[in-house]
Amino acid sequence: MIAENLLPDFQLKWKRIQDSMRQCGADGCLLSVGVNLFYMTGVMYNGYFYIGAEGEPCFFVKRPNGLQEGRLSYIHKPEQIPDYFAQHNIPMPKKLMLEADELTYSDYMRLLKVFQPEETANATMALRLIRMVKTPWEIKQTMLCAARHEEVYSKIPQLYRPGMTDLDLQIEIERVMRQHGSLGLFRAFGPNMDIFMGSLLAGDNAGCPSPFDFALGGAGLNAICPLGANGTLLEEGMAVMVDMAGNYTPYMTDMTRVFSIGRLTDAAYRAHDVSMHIHREISKTARPGVACSELYDISYRIAEEAGLKDNFMGTTQQAKFVGHGVGLQINELPVLTPRSKQVLEENMVFALEPKFVIPGVGAVGIENSYLVTADGVKKITCSPEEIIDLNNNH
């Protein structure tokens, strides 16, 4: 099931979860959520991954057929797992880690009945913390994704035609994304985070508040998905913010760039320059050991000193973060908030997105993904950062 050349990478992940288990006194961890199964095996399957505090993991598969692995067993239901343990002299765990934040109540209670542990712990948070720091293979996948992300963004000016709506342009971008290998799926952690392939915000729609926990909102096309493009006609003097997913490998990148229909106001260009200034200052400061809250504080201070705090991360509704981790999901840890307790570690990947909403114009500011290195950060999304006038291509 696991490719031979990737085994050392997955063994590193297994060691990390076992280290986490020992820290909280757990002697077993059972995973069944797809993204966590993929993280631990490189395969998306229906079933369970089990690992004890010592030793090798076990794989229990319901579907698909045809997977092969030394410690893989096909099952129809979790009630069969204790029999497997008994046959292979695997002790039942006394303290079991389960994905408490992601399982349904019925699944959680069923697994408690199957394993009957004396105590439980939350595997969801443990996995999110472990996944913050990327392995060598994950970093390679992230870099490949970033390269394709940049290639697609380079084609955006040629996709615009006068008379388009925001939705027309987004559909054209999505078409090119799929042609360049986009998986067409925007993975996010948490409820009420449904979105299709990313967000494009034009004009005052950028200031429309949304219930979703993204940097900016947008009305969307329907009350069932109140986020992003809403059919706004792209007109002279309007900013067009493109924040389309980089999902060209299992590991995502996040990048935002701004385009214009003709010339914007001086205030919009100034705010965009402030966003780029924030990126430069964060690039100088960010390194292992630096608190994530410090990165937020730097960003907010620069926005405030520029007289833009009321436009920072929205207007009528302002996001209380300026960046976030990126990986198998678009909103991983750490989160750059004023109250974050997390610090940067080598091989983390995070997106920084200081954005401003200028009434009557739209949203400006850039977002880049960064890899934390031993002595700083490396920008991995390197598309041109200035505002590009789409009219100049016609």
Buried (B, 14 or more C-beta within 10 A) or exposed (E): BBEEEEEEBBBEBBEBBBEBBEEEEBBBBBBBBBBBBBBBBBBEBEBBBBBBBEEEBBBBBBEEEEBEBEBBBEBEEBEEBBEBBEEEEBEBBBBBBBBEBBBEEEBBEBBEEBBEBEEBBBBBBBBBBBBBBBBEBBBBBBBBBBBBBBBBBEBBBEBBEEEBBBBBBBBBBBEBBEEEBBBEEBBBBEEEBEBBBBBBBBBBBBBBBBEBBBBBBBBBBEEEBBBBBBEBEBEEBBBBBBBBBBBBBBBBBBBBBBBBBEEBEEBBBBBBBBBBBBBEBBBEBBBBEBBBBBBBBBBBEBBEEBEBBEBBBBBEBBBEBBBBBBBBBBBBBBBBBBEBEBBBBBBBBBBBBBBBBBEBBBBBBBBBBBBBBEEBBEBBBBBEBEBBBBBEEE
